Amino acid sequence: MKAGIEAWREGFSQRAAAVAAAYTSATRLQDAGDQAITRVEHPQTGLSIDVPSGWQIMVSNDYDGPLRLFGLTILSRIILPREERAYGDGKPWTTLKVRGAPDAGLYLVVRSTPLTQTLDDVVNDRWNKQLGLEFLGQTPDLKIGPFEGFSVRRKVPGGAMLTGFGRVNSPVATRMVWLGRGDTSVELTGMARLDQTQVQEAIDAMVDSLSC
């Protein structure tokens, strides 16, 4: 049974890589109308991102903020997940999950709070070593339309828990992005298996497609 599950996962990963390659090729041609590309829009902020049409695209309108009771703040931050649904119904959303395989995907959260994270906070987080995260690089001054922030690349070991995706079986490369504009902030995590450069290139293309 274990061999069967592993074969099933590998099949998903290979198909995700093929879709990723078609997507990246279309983005290089700058053809937003290509069937390999789906443009996801966040109406409240005007933010958009191009993602592979052949991957599952889900959204949810999660609450991420303080927990208040009778006018008092009980917790400074609480995340209340809502039911996921397929993108495209025109209803509000705060969380986007694009998944090609168990080890290939992108997770994006839009928050109605200012960006408070800094590059130093992320790079020097004491949990990095304890969780076995390997630092691969950074983009300290990232600007996308009116949004400004930074991004980092990390290697995450197999078995680790990755926000938005849960436990990853294989080691993966991640691209993590933090952006802010006034009272709005965006956090994005893209992941790809280390041996699948096509998926890694697709993740970078998705990040590069962010616009507003």
Buried (B, 14 or more C-beta within 10 A) or exposed (E): EEEEEEEEBEEBBEBBBBBBBBBBBBBEEEEEEBEBBBEBEBEEBEBBBBBBBBBBBBBBBBEBBEEEEEEEEEEEEEEEEEEBEEBEEEEEBBBBBBBBBBBBBBBBBBBEEEBEBEBEEBBEEEEBEEEEBEEEEBBEEBEBBBBBBBBBBBBBEBEBEBEBBEEBBBBBBBBBBBBBBEEBBBBBBBBBBBEBBBBBBBBBBBBEBBBB
